[in-house]
């Protein structure tokens, strides 16, 4: 059966192009930080971070591979929010926290990063040792950063630094630490691949069916 080459090429070419664009957005072509970038971010962190934060991030810099980073967060929201920039906002803890999250999520999605999981605590800590004040949490979240570069872009962004006041006003305590993937059975990359593959196969089936019908009509008319 003859299948129009142009329609087939457009079909598969479009789906492949979309997947390449998605892969670029998702960080498939990311590389470790260059020496120039390392120097730049080290300088910026000296200006905005505490000694403890700088030490942690410097260790991250030394281990950068260019691969995605998954930040694990445990959060306890305040019952009564603190003032923002020295002024009472009149907003609830949840509203202030949502304003912070809105900025962060919008910033991250533009850069191939996004929350993997966000959940509300359903009870007190089930198990803990070697940690003080770890019995009560409000929220848990795992956020995927396309790379350490994206994390540093956000941390040193003036708009993020300004929005960080909302986080401080809303959060009583938090633990956040970076991890690298060792097991993720179903990731967004795999999901998008199968969606585009299914779409391409479906369109190809339509092209083949339509052509078969056209050939049948052509034979009848002759």
N, C-alpha and C positions, 0 to 999 in steps of 0.2 A: 504494500500500500504506500502510495506517495504521500509524504507529509511536507508541507511548505517549509523550506529551509529558513526563510526569513522569520516566520512566526516562531519556529523552534529556537533559533538563535536569540531572538528578542526575549523569549520566555526564560531560557536558562541564563542568558547573559545578565538580565535584570536581577534574577534571584542571587546569582553569584556576586554581582556588584553590591547588592544590599547586604549580603553576609560579610563581605570585605569591609564595608563601611561600618557595620555593627562591630566587627572585630577590632577595627581601629578605635572606635569609641570605647569599647570594653577593655582595651589595653593590651591586645595581642602583640602589638609592635613596640611596647614600652621597653626602654633600656635602663640600666642602672644610672644613677646620677653621675654626671661628669664632674671632674675636679673643679671646674668653674662653678657649677651648681652647688657642690659641697661647700665651697668657700662662701658663696653668697648666702646660703641658708644658715650656715654656722654663724655668720655675722648678724643676720636678722634675729636669730634665736638669742644671741647675746643681749640684744636690746629689749626683748619682750618676755623672756622666760625667767623663772626662778632657777636657782642652782640645781635643785632636784630635777626639774623638768628638762633643763639643758643636758644634764648627765644622761637621762633616759633617752633623749632624742639623739644625742651624739652616739650612743651605742647602736641605735637604729641605723644611723647614717653609715656606720662602719660595716654593717651587715647587709646593706641594700643590694638586692638582686634584680630590681626592676619588676618583680612579680607583685600581684595584689596583696594587700594587707587587710586582715579582718580584725577590726577593733571590737573587743568584747567589753561591754559596759554593764555595770550594776549601779542603779541609781536610787537614791532615797530623796523624794521631794519634801520640801518644807511644808508644814501646816500653814504657816503665815509667811508670805514672801518678804524678802528684804527690799529695801529701797533701791531704785535703779538710778544711778548717777546722783545719789543723794536726795532723790525725791520719791515720795510715795506714788506709785503708778495707779493705784485703785483697781488693779487687776489681780485675779487669783493666781496661785502658784501654777496651776495648769495652763492658764492663758499665757503667762510669761514663758513657761517652758515651751509651749507650742510656737511662740514667736521665734524663739531660738531655733527650734527644730525646722521651722519653715525656711529660715535662711540657709541652714546647713544642708537640708535636703535639696533645695533648689540649686545651691552651689555644686553639690556633689553630682547630681544627675547630669548636669551639663558636661561633666568630666568623667563619665563612665563609672561612677561610683554610686552606691545606693544602700539603703538598709536591707539586710538579709532577713532579719527577724526583729520584731518589737513585741514585747509582751508585758502584761501587768501582773505583779506578784499576786498569787492566790493564797498566800499564807506566809508565816515566818520562815526563816532559814531552816532547812531540814537538817543540814549538817555543816559544821565549820569547826576548825581548830587552828591555833596559831595566828588568829586574827582578832583584834579587838573591835568591838562595836560593829559586829557583822550579823546581827540577829534580825534586822528589820530593813527591807528594801521595798521600793515602790514599782520599779520598772527594770526590765532587762532588754538589752538591744545588742545586736551584732551588725556592724556596718562594714561594708566592703569598700575599700579605697582602691582605685585602679592601680596605684603604686604609691610608694613613699613620696614621690614627687607631688602627687595630688594632695596628700596629707599635709605636706609642708606648704604648698600653695595656699591651702585653706588657713593653716595656723598663722601664717604671716600676712594674710590679707587684712587690710585696715577695716573693712566692713565686718569681717568675722570678729576681729578684736573688739569692735564696738558692740556687736551682738552678744559677745561673751558675757556682758553684764547681766543679760537676761538669764543666762544659765546660772550664774553665781547667785542671783536673787531667788531663783526657783529651787535650786538643789541644796539639800542639807549635807549630803555626802555622796561620794561616787568612787568607784574603782573602774579604771579603764586600762586595758593592756593589749598590745598588738600581737597578732598571731599570723602564721602563714598556713595556707591550706595543706592538709595531709589527706583529708577525706571529705568529699562533697559529692554524694551520689548523683544529684541532679542539679546542675548549675544553669544559669541563664543562657550561657553560650550554647549548651546542648539543646535547650528548649527552642531557642531561636533557629538553630540549624534544622531541627526536625519540622518546625513550622514552615520555614522557607522551602524545605525539600518537599513537604506535602503540598504546598501551594504550587510549586513548579510541576509536580507530577499531575496535580489536578488540572492545571491549565493545559499540560501536554495531552492529557486524556480528552479534554474538550476539543483541542485542535484536531486530534486524530478522528474523533467522532464526527466533527463538523465536516472534515474532508471526506470521510466515508459516505456521508449523506449526499454531499455535492457530487461525488463520483456516481452514486446510485441514480440520482436525478438525471445526470448527464447521459448515462447509458440508456435510461428509459426514454429520454427525449430523442435519442438517435435511433 
